[in-house]
Amino acid sequence: MFFLDYINDGVYGAFNCILFDHQQVHPYVLYMNGSFHFSGTERLQPSSVWGPTCDSIDCVCPVTMLPEGLRVGDWLAFDNMGAYTVCAASQFNGFGVSKVIYTIGDGHGSRETLTVLKAAVSTATA
């Protein structure tokens, strides 16, 4: 079975680098089941990741493996998105430009980065 996962951003937003720069992005789990600690023991399933617009070109990642238990509210991360992704974003089909969370530190597992992301989760779920 092949799953289609939809995210809040797509090729008309921060992922415009896929269209303009032929970037290939690779999602990974950042936050799942209320935790920033993803054990990696979750069974993986073949998936594709799509933006929110219902436009057939809004494919972020055509083939990837994602956890079977991924649910609405869990977060995927994408490395190396770059500074110019958001400035070229549009509001196609009425979707707003994504909120950017700037972090410092050494990768998504660093204390500084996790502090900023935990604050963002608290705000999003309040």
N, C-alpha and C positions, 0 to 999 in steps of 0.2 A: 504494500500500500504506500502511496506517495501523498504527503501532506502539504497543503498550502498554508503558510503562516503569513499573516498580514501585520505590518507594523505601522506606526504613526507617521512615518516619513518615507519618501520614495525618490524616484529619479527627477521629479519636478522640484524637489526640495534639496536637502543636503546631499543626496546621492546623485546629483547631476553629474558628478565626476564619472559615473558609469557611461553616460551618453557622450559627454564632451571630451573626456580624457581616456576612455576605454579602460577605466579602473575595474579591477575585479575585487570585490569585497567578500570577506569571509566572516560570518557572524559566529559569535560564541556567547554562552550564557554568562551574564554579569550578575543577575539577581533572579532567584527562582524560589518559589515557595516561601517567601518572606525572609530570605537570607542571601547575603552576599557570598556565602560559602557554598559553592557548588561542588558536590562530592565527586561527580564524574561517574558514579555508579548507576545513574539513571540510564535505562535502555534508550538507545538512539534509534531514530527513524529517518528514512530519506524524506527530505523536505525541500521546498523552494520558498523564498522569502519575497513578499510583494509589498509595494507601497499602498497607500490608502485610496487612490483615485479611481479604481475600477477601469483604468486605461490599460489595454493589453501590453503597452510598452513599459509599464511601471513595475518591471521585474528587477528587484535588487540583487537577488542571488538565485540563479536557476536551479542549482543542485547543491545541497549541503546535508549534513547529518545533524539533527537537533534532538534534544531529549523528548521522549514520548510524553512526559508529564508537563510540558510547557503550556502555560495558561495565560489568559488575559491578565495583565498586571506584572508579568515577569519581564525582565529586561534583557535584550541582546546588546552586545557591544560590537563595534567594528573599529579595528585599528587603522591608523594612518589616513584619517579622513581629510586632514589638511585645513589650512586657514581659508582657502577660497571656496569651499563647498557652500557655505551658507550665503555668502555674498552673491552668488549666482542663482540662488533659489527663487522660485516664483510662488505665487499663491493659486496655482492651477486648480480648477474645480472648487475654489473657495477654501482650500486648506491653507492654514496659516503657516508661516515660516517657523521651523522648529526652535524651541528654546534651547540655547546652548549652555552647557554647564562646563565652565572652565575649571580644570584641576591642575594641581602641581604634584610633583612626587614622581616616584619611580614605578610607573605602571599602575594598572587598575587594582593591584593588591596592596599598594602602599597605604600607610595610615592616613596621610593627608587626603589622598583621593577618596578613600572609603568614608572619611568624615564628611566631605562635601556631598558625596552620593547619598549617604544615609539621610542627610538633611533634605535633599531633593525628594527622596522617597517619602519622608514624613510630610512634606508640603503637598505632594501629589495625592497622598491617601487621606489627608485631613479634610 
